[in-house]
Amino acid sequence: MRDDFVALILSHGRANNVVTYDTIRKCGYTGRVVIVIDNEDKQAFDYMLNFGKENVVVFDKAEQAKKCDTYDNLTERRVILFARNAAFDIARKLGYRYFIELDDDYTSFEWRYVENEKAKTKCIKNLDRVWEIMLRFMIDTKSQTVAMCQNGDFVGGAGNDIMRNQRLKRKAMNSFICDVENPFEFGGRFNEDVNSYVGLGARGKLFFSFPMVSLGQKTTQANKGGMSEAYKDNGTYIKSFYTVMSNPSCVHIGYMGSRHKRLHHQISWNDAVPKILGEEMRK
């Protein structure tokens, strides 16, 4: 992997369960990996024991919280928002121009394609190459960040819109390839990724997900540590409503799912972001 790039795995309370580390190595990532934790994590010593002190960075959570807009006046700090924003300074201080932010619970990285009208998946074995292509795309298009899709984006199989059209999605969640010289801020105690790609997208910033590659992860609330407890305590309605507060002109709360419905944010993309007109419209 290019030497100006680092993978940052954001973790908390899972020193012996950083699933992502083994997954990215299995899928062919050969570059440097740094585990990012906060100074309120009681398992700091175990992280350093497991990954080496030189590969663990501890940031001051209370200080970082002072710089972040949480959209509320609560004091709860069991959220990933602060680590997401701290990552830019961490990568810069480590001497890297580019980095990818990863959660700590990824179980797979896969190719997504249609063959004989059926949806197919295949394990990625050359993650170095995949992330380098995504990085080059981000640089060439002057995008704010690019991300891989999530397994849930492909519900519906071969008839799924992403599978059928292989188009970039104007969203970025979970895995963010970033440039320390083109930083942006995540906002909102919950749904910080959605708040950012909708809020900053409305101002013309480009956030994209690649449709051909995806990541899979453990069910959040079934995986102890991380943000599981915070989600259990607050529920999906409150989580989703942070995006309504951020962008009330184009986001509302609705039901998601066909049989087992749950409350979720709904984005009206026609009202959310500027459109790119085709060349034929040029005068």
Beta strands, then each sheet from edge to edge (+ up, - down):
strand 1: 5-10
strand 2: 32-38
strand 3: 56-59
strand 4: 98-102
strand 5: 106-115
strand 6: 118-123
strand 7: 145-150
strand 8: 176-179
strand 9: 207-217
strand 10: 251-256
strand 11: 262-267
sheet 1: 3+ 2+ 1+ 4+ 8-
sheet 2: 6+ 5- 9+ 7+
sheet 3: 10+ 11-
end
